[in-house]
Amino acid sequence: MKKDKPSATAEANAAFRAAELLRPKNEQVCEDRFAKRFIGLRFGIIARSRLLTSIALWYAERIIPGAANSVVARTRYIDDYLKQCIDGGIEQLVILGAGYDSRAYRFDELKPKVRVFEVDHPNTQRAKIQKVKKIFGSLPSHVTYVGLDLDRRKLGEGLLESGYDKTKKTLFIWEGVTVYLIPEAVDETLAFVAGNSGKGSCIIFDYAFQSAFDAATENGDAKKWREAYERRGEPPKFALKEDGVEEFLSKRGFYQVESVSMESLKKAYFKGPNAKRKVTNLGGVVHATVARKE
């Protein structure tokens, strides 16, 4: 993230979700009706028309092949998991590195019974709050905004000061974030979740494969991915081995670990007319439950 600027990556991801709604209904992988409202001048060409969007996505595909499709597949998977958790009786939802995530506003089931905490870097959150006020006229009463730089301040400090209840069943969503954090910040966040959430609490997040970080890799897509994010001023910092995710999380107080690769999400969501859409397959998504405390 560039100094004093909101995250360019957060806006790009919103643009990809907005573009998805211009596809025919039977081709839409995720549905984010508010995404377009969060896009500024930087990505304004996307979602204005199908022609302009097609041009923009063609250009994005040249920079990072499969990036846009990976974003919408990831969002869909996390949306589906959130629905399961709502049905399972979560009482709190914490969205870490919320960016322009709109789940607090488009999941009506949350409003009457689930308190939502949006945690993000102050620069991006200020821009988000301005847009939310413009869309709805005021800030929703069920959402609490927690401005926090996880590389500099611990998650618990901000959440507990903002009214978070560590005895309640909570879902933590961490989408499009871990790759930009130093490993110590990832560990501290997972330690807070494991030690400060109620029975049955869980977390879902995406992560990069360690192989994508390897400068010697022959994977051209991985090289393009690294270079693109370095140009944005948001270089990748954290990754996991493809076969080491369950061990990594079990050591940090989680069980019932389930991880899926982007290639698995392609098989699940990109069928029929979507079959030729490419994903990056440079990472995956994992969800896990906080281990029972004796």
Stockholm file with secondary structure:
# STOCKHOLM 1.0

chainA/1-294         MKKDKPSATAEANAAFRAAELLRPKNEQVCEDRFAKRFIGLRFGIIARSRLLTSIALWYAERIIPGAANSVVARTRYIDDYLKQCIDGGIEQLVILGAGYDSRAYRFDELKPKVRVFEVDHPNTQRAKIQKVKKIFGSLPSHVTYVGLDLDRRKLGEGLLESGYDKTKKTLFIWEGVTVYLIPEAVDETLAFVAGNSGKGSCIIFDYAFQSAFDAATENGDAKKWREAYERRGEPPKFALKEDGVEEFLSKRGFYQVESVSMESLKKAYFKGPNAKRKVTNLGGVVHATVARKE
#=GR chainA/1-294 SS CCTTSCCHHHHHHHHHHHHHTTSCGGGCSCCCTTGGGGCCGGGTTTTSCHHHHHHHHHHHHHHSTTHHHHHHHHHHHHHHHHHHHHHTTCCEEEEETCTTCCHHHHCGGGTTTCEEEEEECHHHHHHHHHHHHHHHSSCCTTEEEEECCTTTSCHHHHHHHTTCCTTSCEEEEECSCGGGSCHHHHHHHHHHHHHSSCTTCEEEEEEEBGGGGCTTCCCHHHHHHHHHHHHTTCCCCCCBCTTCHHHHHHTTTEEEEEEEEHHHHHHHHCCGGGTTCCCCCSEEEEEEEECCCC
#=GC SS_cons         CCTTSCCHHHHHHHHHHHHHTTSCGGGCSCCCTTGGGGCCGGGTTTTSCHHHHHHHHHHHHHHSTTHHHHHHHHHHHHHHHHHHHHHTTCCEEEEETCTTCCHHHHCGGGTTTCEEEEEECHHHHHHHHHHHHHHHSSCCTTEEEEECCTTTSCHHHHHHHTTCCTTSCEEEEECSCGGGSCHHHHHHHHHHHHHSSCTTCEEEEEEEBGGGGCTTCCCHHHHHHHHHHHHTTCCCCCCBCTTCHHHHHHTTTEEEEEEEEHHHHHHHHCCGGGTTCCCCCSEEEEEEEECCCC
//
